[in-house]
Amino acid sequence: MEHPRAPEPWLPDLCRLRRVGAMLGLAELVVVVVALVPDGRPAWTLSQLLSVSGYALWLALAVSVLLCVSRGALSRLPIRLGALAAICLAAGVAWLAAAIVHGLYASVGAAAAWSGFWRFTTGSAAVTALIAALALRYFYVTDRWQAQVSAHARAEADALQARIRPHFLFNSMNMIASLLRRDPVVAERAVLDLADLFRASLTAGEGSATLAEEVELVERYLAIEQLRLGERLRVDWRREEPLPWSLPMPRLVLQPLLENAVLHGISRLPEGGTIEIVLRADARRLHVGVRNPSPPPAPRPGEAAGAGHARRSVAHRLAWAFGPEARMTGGWDGGYYACTLELPLGDRPGE
């Protein structure tokens, strides 16, 4: 059984050796800066520098390991709440470590070399929280930038491949040829619908469309398929107004999902079935759902690859247009395949 894939964690991955090294380097940089501050006190001795460096590096390593281990749990929270929780965890580790160090020095009678307990522990926690916040923000922006660049490259490649499949063209032309003598009016309408589909296909990677244009394109595609499949294909539209009909989005992102529903679902069932299409919006997101009866996935490798490519193509182009706010899930369960899109309303990060 195919289940929806979990979204990628948004919290930066601190399990990488390079990022652990960066955290250690940042901690040592803070120590050097503090040591060079002209505060009127005697210069640090080598022994003091090594002691403070060891403490800072140990603290940076402990924070990195903790955030690495808790990445999955923190990423399940909303970004702002999760970021605050990550910073609080870093501050908590720093406070506990400072308390342990202060206690160790006090036990050997060397507490005079340190500040008071609360000043030392809260100061360590505050500095660690600030450095962790800066590091996480830098890594987060870097990850998002790399993801956008990668999504852009994939989107450009996928846009070139986002073309109406040849089998659909052949089937449509054969169907139109059979209608010419019997019902020329319907044949003419089918030709116009087919022309609009191919016009959108040829400009899939150029500019943007709107939700209204994408829905109209889907209606034209389904009209052609209903002429071919007859009563085997039924469509149930559920539009929950008001809808953001003028929302910009990449061209040809909804039609491939419906083509998958027809090609890998309805057309492979002798009795056909009903495709359910849901459009609704709340204050922040547009929700699009496509659900159709379907045999179990991957009965033939060629078909599974085709369906997977269409979903990946749509996901890549949405990631480039909307950034990490766009979400796409899909999965087969109990004889039905369901695919959902969630797109943020307002300005697009890709603009």
Secondary structure, DSSP 4 states (H G I P E B T S, - for coil): ---PPPPPP-S--TTSHHHHHHHHHHHHHHHHHHHH---SSPPPPHHHHHHHHHHHHHHHHHHHHHHHHTHHHHHTS-HHHHHHHHHHHHHHHHHHHHHHHHHHHHHTT-GGGS--HHHHHHHHHHHHHHHHHHHHHHHHHHHHHHHHHHHHHHHHHHHHH----HHHHHHHHHHHHHHHHH-HHHHHHHHHHHHHHHHHHHTTTSS-EEHHHHHHHHHHHHHHHHHHHGGGEEEEEEE-SS--TT-EE-SSSSHHHHHHHHHTTGGGSTT-EEEEEEEEE-SSEEEEEEEEE-PPS-SSHHHHHHHHHHHHHHHHHHHHHHGGG-EEEEEEETTEEEEEEEEE-SS-TT-
